[in-house]
Amino acid sequence: MSAPFVIIGAGQAAAQAAVSLRAEGYGGEIVMLGDETHLPYQRPPLSKAFLAGEMSADRLELKAPNFYPDSGIDVRLGTRAVRLLPAEKAVETDGGIRIPYERALIATGTRARALPVPGADLQGVFSIRTIDDVARFRAAAQAGAKLVIVGGGYIGLEVAAKANKMGLDVTVVEGQPRVLARVACEDISRYAAGLQLAHGVRVLTATGVATLTGTDRVSGVELSTGAVLPADLVLSAVGAVPNVELAAEAGLAIENGIKVDAAARTSDPCIFAAGDVASFPSALYGRRIRLESVQNAIDQAKAAAKSMLGGAVAYDPVPWFWSDQYDTKLQIAGLLDGFERTETEGDVAAGRFCVRYFAGERPIAVCSVNDPRSHMLARRALAAPLAQGSAA
Ligand SMILES: Cc1cc2nc3c(=O)[nH]c(=O)nc-3n(C[C@H](O)[C@H](O)[C@H](O)COP(=O)(O)OP(=O)(O)OC[C@H]3O[C@@H](n4cnc5c(N)ncnc54)[C@H](O)[C@@H]3O)c2cc1C
């Protein structure tokens, strides 16, 4: 009897890979190792409806609990993979168990980047990556409390919107000259900052954080200007880092994440990787990319499952992403880094518009604000060269 397929991680990509392995007809044993104590769940609501208590935990679950035993998927929660041994084709867990594998999939995702300032370990300083993080944050987030959010990216702004609704007094501090600076053009940044200001959230841009002050508990945020913002709670939202350590220690190639090819294969023929942790070659953008999105976790995991079974796949997606802030839905199709000019269409004042991004004459991305039709059309249009390429 051959060894199982072992999936390391129990998040979005892991769950999809298990589902897809069964859908592709794999009848062998599947073992899934997850270091959290929750069955695979979706993370986007953690900074949206779930944060505000508008959604219950069971609605986060990607599959009903009985799906896994019914499908013969052995999910081992609270179990961390601590060593990957490619030469022996085995994974070691923190409980000292050695599990042999026929094929392994690494789907370990990312973790919140630590805030690199003194005081970041004080009580009252949070990041939001897991259900348990949200539970801790919610327990401390009393109405009227002063919350300082460090980082004006998607997660920072989404939490600002919900915390504002929960009655907290919110300030966002962003080091770049504008919010969403790495992921959007000035029009979108201005719009997103304006939304926060209109709801009474303070937004400080081009402002660094020097220190978090307090004895045991955080009580203030000292800015690079020397000013101190009083704070009962601080949310660190300064990005994520891929969990590559297991792969790196096993000698797998790493390049901004675990390096995989278009078939989700790592540098070891029996080990695959998918989701936030993997970087892959994009023909569409002419370089290696690593995406942190639900779209990528699902689609790359589907590709990985096929590939693990020996099927031919060439994963080369049009990336897409969304963010909900107040009543605004922001949707992004494509990647906009490297854009040279933009065209804005629609009614910015009415909050329904889209921005098209071009590198030379080539469209590379579209950001839509409350304009789902433009988003869908953009996804199709951006995919057209890929479809032509595969037909050629
Ligand atoms: C607050 C928040 C909001 C988001 N909002 C959006 C959004 O609006 N739209 C969007 O497209 N994307 C959003 N994302 C991103 C999206 O959730 C991720 O891209 C997606 O979850 C990635 O899936 P994954 O399976 O690669 O990783 P994850 O879902 O993070 O799963 C990885 C799992 O592996 C576990 N693990 C790590 N190391 C080990 C180990 N050694 N042994 C065992 N288990 C291990 C981790 O604890 C985790 O449970 C959001 C993310 C967060 C945190």
The ligand as a Gaussian input file, in Angstrom:
#p B3LYP/6-31G(d) Opt

LIG

0 1
 C       -7.766000      39.455000       7.930000
 C       -7.618000      38.944000       6.509000
 C       -8.459000      39.427000       5.517000
 C       -8.328000      38.974000       4.207000
 N       -9.170000      39.468000       3.255000
 C       -9.076000      39.003000       1.984000
 C       -9.977000      39.459000       0.979000
 O      -10.837000      40.308000       1.221000
 N       -9.860000      38.931000      -0.268000
 C       -8.920000      37.986000      -0.576000
 O       -8.848000      37.539000      -1.728000
 N       -8.042000      37.549000       0.362000
 C       -8.113000      38.036000       1.626000
 N       -7.231000      37.572000       2.581000
 C       -6.160000      36.645000       2.182000
 C       -6.643000      35.201000       2.164000
 O       -7.344000      34.881000       3.313000
 C       -5.405000      34.318000       1.996000
 O       -4.818000      34.639000       0.754000
 C       -5.741000      32.821000       2.067000
 O       -6.254000      32.477000       3.322000
 C       -4.477000      32.019000       1.769000
 O       -4.742000      30.657000       1.926000
 P       -3.553000      29.647000       2.330000
 O       -4.199000      28.315000       2.430000
 O       -2.403000      29.873000       1.466000
 O       -3.131000      30.118000       3.793000
 P       -3.971000      30.170000       5.118000
 O       -5.437000      30.272000       4.848000
 O       -3.343000      31.230000       5.949000
 O       -3.728000      28.744000       5.804000
 C       -2.459000      28.313000       6.218000
 C       -2.644000      27.450000       7.445000
 O       -1.485000      26.672000       7.673000
 C       -1.178000      26.683000       9.056000
 N        0.245000      26.335000       9.238000
 C        1.339000      27.131000       9.022000
 N        2.471000      26.449000       9.291000
 C        2.096000      25.199000       9.665000
 C        2.819000      24.033000      10.056000
 N        4.159000      24.023000      10.086000
 N        2.122000      22.919000      10.400000
 C        0.761000      22.905000      10.355000
 N        0.025000      23.997000       9.989000
 C        0.689000      25.125000       9.637000
 C       -1.531000      28.091000       9.459000
 O       -1.663000      28.252000      10.843000
 C       -2.863000      28.253000       8.725000
 O       -3.918000      27.714000       9.469000
 C       -7.333000      38.009000       3.894000
 C       -6.485000      37.537000       4.909000
 C       -6.624000      37.980000       6.201000
 C       -5.696000      37.466000       7.282000

